Amino acid sequence: MRSLASTALRSLFDSLLVPSCLDCGDLVPSLSPFDFPVCAACAEGFERILPPACGRCGVPLPAAARAAVRCGPCRTHPPDFRRAAAAFVYGGPVARIVLRLKYGREAWLAPPLGRVLAAAAHASGLGAATAAGAVVVAVPLAPARLRSRGYNQAVLLGRAAARTLGLPLAADALARARDPGPQDHHGRRERRERVAGCFAVTTRGARVVEGRPVLLVDDVITTGATASECARVLLAAGAASVDVIAVARAVS
């Protein structure tokens, strides 16, 4: 209840006062270069993902690469989602803001970041996933983590993105069948193996996604293993297609 009240108060203050930078907290008296308040100094640390990028997983590619070419991992082990995109490269102020949202109980960060997700989905040409008839689905948290954190940041991001895109949010379409534990120190192959069988489509979720394009929302795409496994079970449940959108994309 306290976090909801804090979020409401923060939104009220932001509407009445000069907004503060999401990273350092300094006032932002002039127009931000992004779709959320960030000061000029911090803005230099936000690295947008621009073409060329992998036409499947969205990872940035060398400048000489052709548009929409697939990266090596996507050629050898194609993910189950159709396309993935992210607004920024994960690191610097982007990483700090995402970590504050995830672990710092700063749920008020989700609405502006969710609007960023919606803009990135449009800019990346995800097409059917942002059109009428699509549905927004969030990557679920393990129950123990949800109890500890108090909210699922992907659901909060998805709610703001869905509102901006004019799409419904199926917040409970996916559930964790089991928790693979921390993935931070595992490589691409290990992550694929560890997340296999970790997600399931709920009974209500199956009714909602059947025959519809799905826009799957998460905070960060690392290797794409989690998103791919979520896409696999959504497609098995009858989703017409699955595209993925995230705030940031890790680049090794």
C-alpha positions in Angstrom: 0.0 0.0 0.0 2.9 2.3 0.8 4.5 1.9 -2.6 1.2 2.6 -4.3 0.8 5.8 -2.2 4.3 6.8 -3.0 3.8 6.3 -6.7 0.6 8.4 -6.6 2.4 11.2 -4.7 5.4 11.1 -7.0 3.1 11.4 -10.1 1.3 14.4 -8.5 4.6 16.1 -7.7 5.9 15.5 -11.2 2.7 17.1 -12.7 3.0 20.2 -10.5 6.7 20.7 -10.3 9.7 20.8 -12.6 10.6 17.1 -13.2 13.8 15.6 -11.8 16.2 13.4 -13.6 15.4 9.7 -13.3 19.1 9.0 -12.7 20.8 11.7 -10.6 17.7 13.5 -9.3 18.7 16.9 -10.5 15.9 19.2 -11.9 15.3 19.0 -15.7 14.1 22.5 -16.6 14.3 22.0 -20.3 13.0 19.4 -22.7 14.6 16.0 -22.3 16.1 14.3 -25.4 14.2 11.2 -24.4 10.5 10.4 -23.6 11.2 10.8 -19.9 13.0 13.4 -17.7 16.8 13.0 -17.7 19.3 15.8 -17.4 21.9 16.6 -20.1 24.8 15.1 -18.2 23.1 11.8 -17.6 21.6 11.7 -21.1 25.1 11.1 -22.4 25.1 7.7 -20.7 21.9 6.5 -22.4 22.9 4.5 -25.5 20.0 4.0 -27.8 19.9 0.9 -29.9 19.9 2.0 -33.5 20.2 0.1 -36.8 21.9 -2.1 -37.7 20.6 -4.7 -35.3 19.9 -8.4 -35.5 16.6 -8.9 -37.3 15.6 -11.5 -34.8 16.9 -10.7 -31.3 17.6 -7.0 -31.7 21.2 -7.1 -30.5 23.3 -4.2 -32.0 25.5 -5.2 -34.9 28.7 -3.7 -36.3 28.1 -0.6 -38.4 29.1 -2.4 -41.6 26.3 -5.1 -41.2 23.4 -5.2 -43.5 20.0 -4.1 -42.0 17.9 -7.0 -40.5 20.8 -9.5 -40.9 20.7 -12.2 -38.1 23.5 -12.5 -35.5 25.5 -15.7 -35.2 23.5 -17.1 -32.2 20.2 -16.5 -33.9 21.4 -18.3 -37.0 22.5 -21.4 -35.1 19.8 -21.4 -32.4 16.8 -19.3 -33.6 14.7 -18.1 -30.7 11.0 -18.9 -30.5 9.9 -15.3 -30.6 9.5 -13.6 -34.0 11.4 -10.4 -33.1 12.8 -8.7 -30.1 13.7 -5.1 -29.6 14.9 -2.8 -26.8 15.2 0.9 -26.3 18.7 1.1 -24.9 22.0 -0.8 -24.4 22.1 -2.1 -20.8 24.7 -0.2 -18.8 25.4 3.1 -17.0 22.4 5.1 -16.0 20.0 2.7 -17.7 21.3 -0.2 -15.6 21.1 1.9 -12.4 17.4 2.9 -13.1 16.4 -0.7 -14.0 18.0 -2.0 -10.8 16.3 0.7 -8.7 13.0 -0.4 -10.2 13.7 -4.1 -9.6 15.3 -4.0 -6.2 14.9 -0.5 -4.8 11.1 -0.5 -4.5 10.9 2.5 -6.8 7.8 1.4 -8.6 7.2 5.0 -9.8 9.9 4.5 -12.4 7.8 2.0 -14.3 5.3 4.4 -16.0 7.9 6.5 -17.8 9.9 3.5 -18.7 6.7 1.7 -20.0 6.1 4.7 -22.3 9.6 4.3 -23.5 8.8 0.6 -24.3 5.8 1.6 -26.3 7.8 4.1 -28.3 10.6 1.5 -28.9 8.0 -1.1 -30.1 6.7 1.4 -32.7 10.1 2.5 -33.8 11.4 -1.0 -34.1 8.5 -2.0 -36.4 7.2 -4.8 -34.4 4.0 -4.5 -36.4 1.3 -6.9 -35.5 2.3 -6.9 -31.8 1.4 -3.2 -31.5 -1.7 -3.3 -33.7 -5.4 -3.7 -32.7 -6.1 -7.2 -31.6 -2.7 -7.8 -30.0 -2.3 -8.4 -26.2 0.5 -7.4 -23.9 1.9 -10.1 -21.6 4.6 -9.8 -18.9 7.4 -12.2 -18.1 6.4 -13.6 -14.6 8.4 -13.6 -11.4 8.9 -16.6 -9.2 6.3 -16.5 -6.3 9.1 -16.1 -3.7 10.6 -13.2 -5.5 7.2 -11.6 -6.0 6.5 -11.8 -2.3 9.8 -10.4 -1.4 9.7 -7.5 -4.0 6.0 -6.7 -3.6 5.4 -6.3 -7.4 6.6 -7.7 -10.7 8.4 -4.9 -12.5 7.6 -6.4 -15.9 3.8 -6.2 -15.1 4.2 -2.5 -14.2 6.1 -1.8 -17.4 3.6 -3.8 -19.4 0.7 -1.9 -17.9 2.2 1.5 -18.9 3.1 0.2 -22.4 -0.3 -1.3 -22.9 -2.0 1.9 -21.9 0.2 3.9 -24.3 -0.4 1.5 -27.2 -4.1 1.1 -26.5 -3.8 -2.6 -25.9 -5.1 -4.9 -23.2 -2.7 -6.3 -20.6 -2.9 -10.0 -19.6 -0.9 -9.7 -16.4 -1.5 -13.3 -15.3 -1.2 -15.0 -18.7 2.1 -16.6 -17.8 3.2 -18.3 -14.5 6.5 -19.7 -13.3 6.4 -23.5 -13.2 9.7 -23.4 -11.4 12.5 -21.0 -10.6 15.9 -21.6 -12.3 17.6 -19.3 -9.8 20.0 -16.5 -10.6 21.1 -16.5 -14.2 23.7 -13.8 -13.9 26.8 -15.9 -14.2 25.6 -18.4 -16.8 26.3 -18.4 -20.5 23.9 -18.5 -23.4 23.7 -22.3 -23.6 23.4 -22.8 -19.9 20.6 -20.2 -19.7 18.6 -22.0 -22.4 18.9 -25.3 -20.5 18.1 -23.8 -17.1 14.9 -22.0 -18.3 13.5 -25.0 -20.2 10.1 -25.9 -18.6 10.2 -22.9 -16.2 7.1 -21.2 -17.6 3.5 -22.2 -18.2 0.4 -20.5 -19.7 -2.4 -20.1 -17.2 -5.9 -21.3 -18.0 -7.1 -17.7 -18.4 -4.0 -16.9 -20.4 -4.7 -19.6 -22.9 -8.1 -18.1 -23.5 -6.7 -14.6 -23.9 -3.8 -15.3 -26.2 -5.4 -17.8 -28.5 -5.2 -16.5 -32.1 -3.8 -13.2 -31.1 -0.4 -11.5 -31.6 1.5 -11.1 -28.2 3.8 -8.4 -27.2 5.9 -9.9 -24.4 7.4 -7.3 -22.0 10.5 -7.6 -19.8 12.9 -5.1 -18.2 16.1 -6.5 -19.7 17.0 -8.9 -22.5 20.3 -10.6 -21.7 20.7 -13.7 -24.0 17.0 -13.9 -25.0 16.7 -17.4 -23.4 13.9 -16.4 -21.0 11.9 -14.6 -23.7 12.3 -17.5 -26.1 11.0 -20.0 -23.5 8.1 -17.7 -22.7 7.4 -17.4 -26.5 7.5 -21.2 -26.9 4.8 -21.9 -24.4 2.7 -18.9 -25.6 2.8 -20.2 -29.2 2.0 -23.7 -28.0 -1.1 -22.3 -26.3 -2.3 -20.8 -29.6 -0.8 -17.3 -29.8 -0.6 -16.1 -33.4 2.9 -14.7 -32.9 5.2 -13.4 -30.1 7.3 -10.3 -30.3 9.4 -9.1 -27.3 10.1 -5.5 -26.1 12.4 -4.5 -23.2 13.9 -1.4 -21.7 17.4 -2.5 -22.4 19.5 -5.2 -24.2 22.7 -6.6 -22.7 25.6 -6.5 -25.2 28.5 -8.8 -24.5 
